[in-house]
Amino acid sequence: MGIGRAITTEQNAFIIHAIATPIVATLVSMNYFKKFHYTSPLFTGIIFVLVPAAMDLLIMALLILRSMDMFISQGSLFGTWIPLTLIFLATYLTGMAITKSTPRPVSP
């Protein structure tokens, strides 16, 4: 988002962020479910959304911005909450699609 705001308008940065977020989450979760698949799609979706949420809170909000506005301001819906929701949905749905077609790997 920081780079997007520097090179385009805030609205365009939100749109690009909303489009890129589920694409990246889908690609990462496809790789995870095809190679590892140690957790269920629900649990994986929760983990995949908690990591960027924690980074947003600890690094962006508390250290860089020194404000919780990114979670409570008017723009927080498009800048924070919708992308986090899309990460969860993309990961969960990808996991459901892949786990139906491939068995879990056996641990040695």
N, C-alpha and C positions, 0 to 999 in steps of 0.2 A: 504494500500500500504506500509506503514512503516513497519508493521509486516512482510509482504511478502518479502520485500527487505532484512530484517534481517535473514530470514530463508532459502531463495532461491535466485536465480539470479534475476536480474531486469526484464529480458525478461519473466521468468516464473511468476513473480509477476504480470506483465501486462496481461498475458494470464488468470491467475486465476481471476484477477480483472474484466476482460472483460466477463468472464463466470458468475461470481457470481453477478455482478451488475444487469443484467436484471432479474435474478432469484429472488433476494431479492425485486426488484421493483415490480415484478409481484405478489409476495406473499403479500406485504404490500398493493398494490392497490386492490387486490382481497378482502382483509379484509375490506378496506375502502368502496369499491363499494357495498359489500354485507351488511354491517352494517349501513353505513351513506349515501353515495351517494348524498351529497348536491350540488355538482358541476358537470359540464359536463366533459366528458373524456378529452377534449382539455384543459380546464382550470385546471383540476386536474393534467394533465401531465406537464403543465407549472409550477404549484406550486411544484410538486414533483421534478422537475429539478432545480428550483431556490434555494431550500433549500440547497442541497449539493454544488451547485455552489457558493452560498454566503459563506458557511462554508469553501470551498476551498480557496476562495479569502480572506476572513477576518481572518480566523484562520491559515490555512496552509501557504498561500503566504505572508501575511503581518506580522503576529506575529511569526510564527515558522521559516519559510525559509527566511523571509525578502527579498524576490525576487519574481518577476513575471514570472520566468522561467518556472514554471509548466503550464503556459498558452501560452507561446510563444516559448519554446524550441523545438528541434526536437522530443523529446519523448512526448511532450504534446498531440499529436494526440491520442496516445494509452493510456496515463496516465490520461488525463483529458477529451478531447472532445468526444472520442468514448464512454466512460462510461456515460457521461452526455446525449449523444444522445440515448443510449440504455435505460437509465432510462425513458426518455420521451416516446420513442416508446413502451416500455413494459407497462407503465402506461396507455397510450392512447389506445393501442390495447386491453388491459385487460378491460378497461372501456367500450370500444365499444362492446366487446363480452358479458360482464355481463349486461350492460344496455339494450341490445336487448332482453335478456331473463327474466329480473326481473324489476318490476315497481319501481319507486322511492318511498321511505318511506314517509308517510304523517307526517308532523310536528304537534305536539299536540297544 
